[in-house]
Amino acid sequence: MKHAYIFPGQGAQFSGMGKNLYETNSLAKEYFEQANEILGFRITDIMFQGSDEDLKQTKVTQPAVFLHSVILFETTPDLIPNMVAGHSLGEFSALVANKVLSFEDGLRLVAKRADAMQKACEMNPSTMAAVLGLEDEVIEKVLAEITEEIVVPANYNSPGQLVISGSIAGINLACEKLKTAGAKRALVLQVGGAFHSPLMQPAREELQEAIQNTNFRNPTCPIYQNVDAHPYIDPTMIKQNLINQLTSPVRWTQIVQKMTANGATHFTEVGPGSVLQGLVKKINKEAIVAGIN
């Protein structure tokens, strides 16, 4: 029996997240106050009392989800992962959990990532859409035929659920074509931009320097990374995969399949929400899933 710990990404946030932890756990309170200092603003005020709209700002969302996940992990006793993974932003939380990144370095990189992605979104107005009820191969074929606009697979979430990313015109065109091809739904999402697409190249270049200048240590267990779903323990490779992540799709379906093939029977989601638990169950019905939130 092997235990995989998994960490959610942007979209899992909710108003009041982390408040109970802050008020009942002195170590958690220390972490949160340290985060306020590192970020230069009281993110705890927004997490605990802010509106959903306040929490949707990329510069807030990404550090907030990271903090909730990492502080939960660090303050819950007896968590010993055999393997870890995170969905998009969650990969940074996973890298703190397996000791590749320190809490401080992880938070600084997440803040840098959020800022860089926000700027890239403003530079190129773009969006994403969820496509339901169509095989991955069919979606890939339809998107490959759209050459006049940028539109690519972004999140392979589970069989029958794939998120696409691209220019606004590209997404609208793709949604029409995918419905014609038999998709049950092709729904444009309320997001700031085309994450995990070539339109994130400016953000990737900005984040690359920060990642290269950060100390990555040897992990306590393998991390299954978004770009190709393979397990990694070499810090140099982990760095490169993290850089590539911003312009590459999140291969979550393949990550869960690979973890299962390598012996994972238990999957525990650490952080806000339960989205990943649902996705794991869709990918592997035999998996035992739980959450710490």
Secondary structure, 3 states (H helix, E strand, C coil): CEEEEEECCCCCCCCCCCHHHHHHCHHHHHHHHHHHHHHCCCHHHHHHHCCHHHHCCHHHHHHHHHHHHHHHHHHCCCCCCCEEEECCCHHHHHHHHCCCCCHHHHHHHHHHHHHHHHHHHHHCCEEEEEEECCCHHHHHHHHHCCCCCCEEEEEEEECCEEEEEEEHHHHHHHHHHHHHCCCCEEEECCCCCCCCCHHHHHHHHHHHHHHHCCCCCCCCCCEECCCCCCEECCHHHHHHHHHHHCCCCECHHHHHHHHHHCCEEEEEEECCCCHHHHHHHHHCCCCEEEEEC
